[in-house]
Amino acid sequence: IRLLARIRWKGCIARPTVGNRGRGRRRISRAPGTSKGAARSVRFMTAAQPIGLTPDHLLTSTRSVRKRLDFDRPVGRDVVEECAQLAFQAPNGGNVQAWGWVCIDDPAIKAELADLYRLGMRDHINRDRTGEPPYVPGGGGAAQQRMTESVMHLHDRMQDVPVLLVTTIDGRLEGASPFNQASRWGSILPGVWNFMLALRTRGLGSAWTT
């Protein structure tokens, strides 16, 4: 059994035990005398039972949730780690899992990250837009107004989100070729999407933001 990734909680490392995904299989550690099916149930179902969505419903109903996030509902670490185990099954460049998953539930650290997020958004809003075409999400008008309100709601409440997930890539990419940069950054996206889908099946909302 090889390690695919690591989950960090406020500096502590929990190492998942999901095995190599080669040939489309998962090797899951289990106690002696436990059937493979029972082991899978223990590994992936203990934190929160899935809510019974069909694959088509799951894929067509998972959205970035901002204004409807419940900031007062705690989210247990066991649920987050269970969803992360599923996220680690996503394809990635070279099957090398050169990623890190940092989950933050400490209020002070979340507040610092929220401040950094707001600084980044301020820089983005105030950037030089010379030569840029007008950005009109959803066709403009009422749709654009709803999107703006949703983004600003999360902007103001980021520190109140129960758990923040920051995904990372090993190493630095300055000077790397466009191919290598695209491969490395693109490798994290399927895993994040798996994570959001796993949360959705457990009745939890999430928002993908930068």
Secondary structure per residue as TSV (DSSP state, phi and psi in degrees):
chain	resnum	aa	ss	phi	psi
A	1	I	-	360.0	127.6
A	2	R	-	-109.9	156.3
A	3	L	-	-83.5	131.5
A	4	L	-	-95.4	-29.5
A	5	A	-	-167.7	-176.4
A	6	R	-	-136.6	145.9
A	7	I	E	-111.2	126.2
A	8	R	E	-107.2	130.7
A	9	W	E	-119.3	105.0
A	10	K	T	49.7	40.1
A	11	G	T	96.8	-12.4
A	12	C	E	-93.7	141.2
A	13	I	E	-107.3	124.6
A	14	A	E	-107.9	123.8
A	15	R	-	-101.0	114.4
A	16	P	-	-69.3	156.0
A	17	T	-	-115.3	18.6
A	18	V	-	-71.2	136.1
A	19	G	-	-87.3	-174.3
A	20	N	-	-57.1	139.7
A	21	R	-	-89.6	10.8
A	22	G	G	-54.0	139.7
A	23	R	G	58.6	23.5
A	24	G	G	76.6	15.1
A	25	R	-	-111.3	157.2
A	26	R	-	-120.1	132.3
A	27	R	-	-104.2	120.5
A	28	I	-	-118.4	127.4
A	29	S	-	-67.9	142.7
A	30	R	-	-146.8	156.5
A	31	A	-	-71.1	151.7
A	32	P	T	-55.6	136.3
A	33	G	T	84.8	-2.3
A	34	T	-	-95.0	133.2
A	35	S	-	-69.5	158.4
A	36	K	H	-59.8	-41.9
A	37	G	H	-64.0	-40.2
A	38	A	H	-65.9	-38.2
A	39	A	H	-63.7	-40.9
A	40	R	H	-62.8	-38.5
A	41	S	H	-63.6	-42.3
A	42	V	H	-66.1	-41.9
A	43	R	H	-67.9	-42.4
A	44	F	H	-110.3	-5.4
A	45	M	H	-121.6	-0.9
A	46	T	S	-72.7	-34.8
A	47	A	S	-74.4	-44.9
A	48	A	-	-160.0	128.0
A	49	Q	-	-70.1	132.5
A	50	P	-	-57.4	153.8
A	51	I	-	-95.1	9.9
A	52	G	-	80.0	46.2
A	53	L	-	-91.4	141.8
A	54	T	-	-71.1	157.0
A	55	P	H	-55.0	-42.3
A	56	D	H	-64.7	-41.0
A	57	H	H	-65.8	-41.5
A	58	L	H	-60.1	-47.3
A	59	L	H	-71.9	-25.7
A	60	T	H	-99.5	-0.3
A	61	S	H	-123.3	-1.0
A	62	T	-	-84.5	117.4
A	63	R	-	-128.3	161.7
A	64	S	B	-71.8	122.4
A	65	V	-	-107.2	126.5
A	66	R	S	-125.0	-65.3
A	67	K	T	-69.6	-21.6
A	68	R	T	-101.8	9.1
A	69	L	-	-65.5	138.3
A	70	D	-	-92.9	100.6
A	71	F	T	-75.3	-13.4
A	72	D	T	-97.3	-8.0
A	73	R	S	-89.8	117.0
A	74	P	-	-68.3	149.5
A	75	V	-	-119.9	117.2
A	76	G	-	-70.3	148.9
A	77	R	H	-63.1	-31.1
A	78	D	H	-63.8	-37.6
A	79	V	H	-66.3	-44.8
A	80	V	H	-61.7	-44.7
A	81	E	H	-68.8	-35.0
A	82	E	H	-62.8	-44.4
A	83	C	H	-67.2	-35.0
A	84	A	H	-65.5	-37.7
A	85	Q	H	-58.6	-38.3
A	86	L	H	-71.1	-37.4
A	87	A	H	-60.3	-34.8
A	88	F	T	-68.0	-10.8
A	89	Q	T	-82.7	-4.5
A	90	A	S	-68.8	151.0
A	91	P	-	-68.4	149.7
A	92	N	-	-153.6	158.0
A	93	G	G	-55.7	123.2
A	94	G	G	71.4	1.7
A	95	N	G	53.9	38.2
A	96	V	-	-101.9	-10.2
A	97	Q	-	49.2	52.0
A	98	A	-	-85.3	57.5
A	99	W	E	-132.6	164.4
A	100	G	E	-134.1	148.4
A	101	W	E	-125.0	112.9
A	102	V	E	-110.0	115.0
A	103	C	E	-107.1	127.4
A	104	I	E	-118.2	121.9
A	105	D	-	-125.9	4.0
A	106	D	-	-76.5	122.2
A	107	P	H	-56.3	-40.6
A	108	A	H	-66.2	-42.3
A	109	I	H	-68.9	-39.0
A	110	K	H	-61.1	-39.0
A	111	A	H	-64.3	-40.2
A	112	E	H	-65.7	-42.3
A	113	L	H	-64.3	-38.7
A	114	A	H	-62.1	-38.6
A	115	D	H	-64.4	-41.9
A	116	L	H	-64.0	-39.2
A	117	Y	H	-60.7	-44.4
A	118	R	H	-67.8	-35.6
A	119	L	H	-64.3	-42.3
A	120	G	H	-63.6	-40.7
A	121	M	H	-66.9	-37.6
A	122	R	H	-62.9	-42.8
A	123	D	H	-62.4	-39.2
A	124	H	H	-66.2	-44.0
A	125	I	H	-65.5	-36.5
A	126	N	T	-91.8	9.6
A	127	R	S	-67.0	162.7
A	128	D	-	-72.3	117.5
A	129	R	-	-99.8	16.1
A	130	T	T	-57.7	126.9
A	131	G	T	83.8	-4.9
A	132	E	-	-84.3	138.4
A	133	P	-	-71.6	154.5
A	134	P	-	-59.3	136.3
A	135	Y	-	-91.1	115.4
A	136	V	-	-128.5	80.5
A	137	P	G	-65.8	136.5
A	138	G	G	66.9	15.2
A	139	G	G	91.5	2.7
A	140	G	S	82.8	-170.0
A	141	G	T	65.8	-136.9
A	142	A	H	-62.4	-36.9
A	143	A	H	-63.3	-43.0
A	144	Q	H	-65.2	-38.7
A	145	Q	H	-63.8	-42.2
A	146	R	H	-64.2	-40.7
A	147	M	H	-63.6	-44.3
A	148	T	H	-61.7	-44.0
A	149	E	H	-63.1	-39.3
A	150	S	H	-65.2	-45.9
A	151	V	H	-63.0	-42.9
A	152	M	H	-70.2	-29.0
A	153	H	H	-62.0	-46.9
A	154	L	H	-66.9	-37.5
A	155	H	H	-53.6	-42.8
A	156	D	H	-80.0	-24.5
A	157	R	H	-114.4	11.5
A	158	M	G	-52.3	-40.5
A	159	Q	G	-68.4	-14.8
A	160	D	G	-93.3	-8.4
A	161	V	S	-62.7	132.6
A	162	P	S	-56.8	-42.5
A	163	V	-	-138.4	131.5
A	164	L	E	-106.9	135.2
A	165	L	E	-112.9	126.0
A	166	V	E	-116.7	116.8
A	167	T	E	-95.0	144.5
A	168	T	E	-131.4	161.8
A	169	I	E	-118.9	136.0
A	170	D	S	-63.4	139.2
A	171	G	S	82.9	-178.2
A	172	R	-	-114.5	150.8
A	173	L	-	-114.3	7.1
A	174	E	T	-60.7	128.9
A	175	G	T	85.6	-7.1
A	176	A	-	-72.8	155.9
A	177	S	-	-68.4	156.6
A	178	P	H	-54.7	-37.3
A	179	F	H	-61.3	-48.4
A	180	N	H	-66.4	-39.0
A	181	Q	H	-64.2	-45.8
A	182	A	H	-62.7	-39.6
A	183	S	H	-65.6	-43.5
A	184	R	H	-69.7	-49.6
A	185	W	H	-69.2	-38.0
A	186	G	H	-65.3	-22.9
A	187	S	T	-71.3	-21.4
A	188	I	T	-84.8	-22.9
A	189	L	H	-68.0	-44.0
A	190	P	H	-60.2	-36.9
A	191	G	H	-64.6	-41.0
A	192	V	H	-64.8	-40.6
A	193	W	H	-64.8	-41.9
A	194	N	H	-56.1	-42.1
A	195	F	H	-62.2	-44.2
A	196	M	H	-65.1	-39.3
A	197	L	H	-64.9	-41.6
A	198	A	H	-63.5	-40.7
A	199	L	H	-61.3	-42.7
A	200	R	H	-60.1	-42.1
A	201	T	H	-65.7	-16.4
A	202	R	T	-105.5	15.9
A	203	G	T	76.5	21.3
A	204	L	-	-113.6	141.5
A	205	G	-	-96.8	158.6
A	206	S	B	-150.8	162.8
A	207	A	-	-134.5	131.1
A	208	W	-	-92.3	116.9
A	209	T	-	-141.4	166.8
A	210	T	-	-131.2	360.0
